[in-house]
Each structure stands twice: as structure tokens, then as C-alpha cells.
Amino acid sequence: MAFLTLPDGVPLYYEDQGEGPALVLIHGWTMNGTFWAQNVPALSSSHRVINVDLRGHGQSGKTETGHTIAQYAADVHFLIRQLGLGAVTLVGWSMGTAVTLSYVQQFGTDSVRSAVLVDQSPRFLNGPDWDFPLFGSYTPADMTELVQGLHYARPLVVKPFVADCFAEEPPAEVVDAVYAETTKTSTRAAADVWFDMAYADFRPVLPDLDVPTLLAYGAKSKIFPGDLDQWMATQLPDARVVPFENSGHAPFSEEPERFNEVLRDFLG
């Protein structure tokens, strides 16, 4: 258990386990580092694993400012430099992939050895030239409705989203447990970064991610249905696609043993 003070005074919580080449695990929207619990022990047997709670999430400081993808990426960059990690592998799930792409956009890949992108689209909103929006179709009106729901009926919005993250309908107690973790992020922070992420378009950044990149996507994803991983592979200079046939949006949790094996093979 450790905290790092960011330049604007926000305490950033992270866990540091294992020895070897460094991995930085970056969680999804309103989630936190606890969601990697099935992966850290296996990965830290051969690597130094840094498991971070982004600002406003988990055990990190509950600031109401700085909730943009760019700021989250800058926080990760600061963490890497402060810990003296050198070249790292960035492992981003969902929003964590957006943070990874923003990191590359701002800081390049000089400090990035490789990347793992887990079930995320570089663009959420519909567009005339875009086949892979959120949920298969996502408009500004949909986005506004979700954010309004966050403010006035948060459980009714987030619990169905949590359930949709899985290939199979999870038990109610699992949804409740995940939802409880998401409430560690304030509603304002959750809404701010959702707006920022939904309006972002990271497609132009993909060619700049010029390091070996693993695409770990759920074949049964309801969040990003379709062959998004195959399209992503055409845009990245050095990509390896490994579909997870029995997973939805969270293959590291739904198929943890296979995910760990695939990741170790990729890193090796």
C-alpha cells in the first residue's frame, strides 16, 4: 500500500508488487485496482506490477477537478517517472485504454515497452465513417441521458452497465458488489470523465502506438460488439489479436487464467 502526491496535491494510491520489467495496470471507468485481483499474483511472479487507482477512484484522493482522460494519462506519466520504472508495459482496460492512448498522444512511446488494450473503442459516438461505437450505437442524446441518470438515479444507470460488462448475466450480489466499488468515485467525477471520454476520438493516435500491442477483446462483448479488435489491428503498427471467446467486456475477470497465460506469453 502506497500513496504518491501528484503535482496538484492529490494523493494517488497504488500497489507495487513483484520484480522484473514493469507493468502498469489501468482500470476502467469508476472502477479501481481491486478488479485486477485475479491477475496481479500471476503477473507479479515475473514482473513488477504497479496497480494504480486513478484520481477520484478507489483509494486515491477524491478531488472534484482534473477528471479528463488527458489528466489521468499525465498522472500515470508522473507515477512512472517518480517510481523510476523506465520503459513499461501499459495494460489498459476499457477507459484504461483511452488513458493509454492519451499517454501516447502526450508523451510518445519512449517510456513504453509494449501495450495491452482490453475491450475498448477509440471512439464512442456514432459517425458516418465509424462502425464500432459504444453499445453498437451511441449518440450525444444517449450520452446526455446517461449522465442525467448518473445524477438523479445512479443505481438504475450503473447497475445495468455493470451487468452488461459480462458475457453471461451475473448474480445480483456480484452486480451489487461491483456497484459498491464504483460508488467510491463521486457522481460529478464520473460524469465529467464520461463526457470527456465520450467526445474523444483517439483513432488518429493508433498509428503512433508503435510498440508491440496485444488486443484482448471479448467475443461476446455487449459494450463494444463486432470485430473491433480486427479493425484496431489494421491501424496499429505491431498488433497481436487474441479474442476471448467466453468473455464480454472484462476478459481478465471472466477468463482470468487464460488472460494471465496470454499476457505472460505476450510479455515473454
Buried (B, 14 or more C-beta within 10 A) or exposed (E): EEBBEBEEEBBBBBBBBBEEBBBBBBBBBBBBBBBBEBBBEBBBBBBBBBBBBBBBBBBBBBBEEBBBBBBBBBBBBBBBEEBEBEBBBBBBBBBBBBBBBBBBBEBEBEBBBBBBBBBBBBBBBBEEEBEBBBEEEBEEEBBEEBBEBBEEEBBEBBBEBBBBBBBEEBEEEEBEEBBEBBEBBBBBBBBBBBBBBBEBEBBEBBEBBBBBBBBBBBBBBBBBBBBBBEBBBEBBEEBBBBBBEEBBBBBBBBBBEBBBEBBBEBBE
